[in-house]
């Protein structure tokens, strides 16, 4: 069932992993059983109706529909959305329609996707097995998720190539460069591989700081999807929680530059802010446990076919015009 979707398992030394576990997860103030039941019914109704309405809606109006649905899902989950725009020239969403941008953030929960889509509809780079999950798999396909099989390093250049083509075609795509979920208080390093797509296409990167707060405005880890959590474990915590707030801080965009590692460092510095000093192998307080960020191994340079990006972007645009 959808609620038993498992956590990813590390199968090689380079696969991102997180030491966060059950001890990192907060116990939030809970709502009553009737409220939980109402939230479940509301969310189920939205999941069933979205594919039908999205298919019947003209393409030019779908973004508005998708944003409203994302807001409605957050309402059903009891999550309040708060957007803080710290860019020099604030605007609605991540970028104007038709301009490609790579959005990067730390990864805490499955709820991150809904929260980010509520700011402005976008595509995602996500774990490939999500496409096989009941219900969520169909939604992932409609969101045009770029699947990444973290167990297969040889597939990574192809993922970066597809990401670059989508960016060149004017898509907004979100990625989680940590490569796995952390509890939100502790976090991993942003790995540079996916940033290569922004460098290759000259696409700006939009870093965002995403965190969850409790009803007392303190950072909380209740929505976390870490350790031995199943998807259902995390969903149940959210459905039972009172006063959750998802805060999205839109930070100044970063120019792609010429070096993916430098770009990754700049985005990490922006997203982490003053907390960046917690890196470097030091212990980090994460609720009732203390975890340590393992220093990642940076894979070798990717053998990307940069000449093919324009052709693939043109193909994507032609398909859109055909189906418009």
Secondary structure, 3 states (H helix, E strand, C coil): CHHHCCCCCCCCCCCCCCCCCHHHCCCCCECCHHHHHHHHHHHHHHHHHHHHHHHHCCHHHHHHHHHHHHHHHHHHHCEEEEEEECCCCCCCCCCCCCCCEEEECCCCCCHHHHHHHHHCCCEEEEEHHHHHCCCHHHHHHHCCCEEECCCCHHHHHHHHHHHHHHHHCCCEEEECCCCCCCCCCCCCCCCCCCHHHHHHHCCCEEEEEEEEECCCCCECCCCCCCCCCCHHHHHHHHHHECCEEEEEEECCCECCCCCHHHHHHHHHHHHHHHHHHHCCCCEEEECCEEEECCCCCCCCCCCCCCCHHHHHHHHHHHHHHHHC
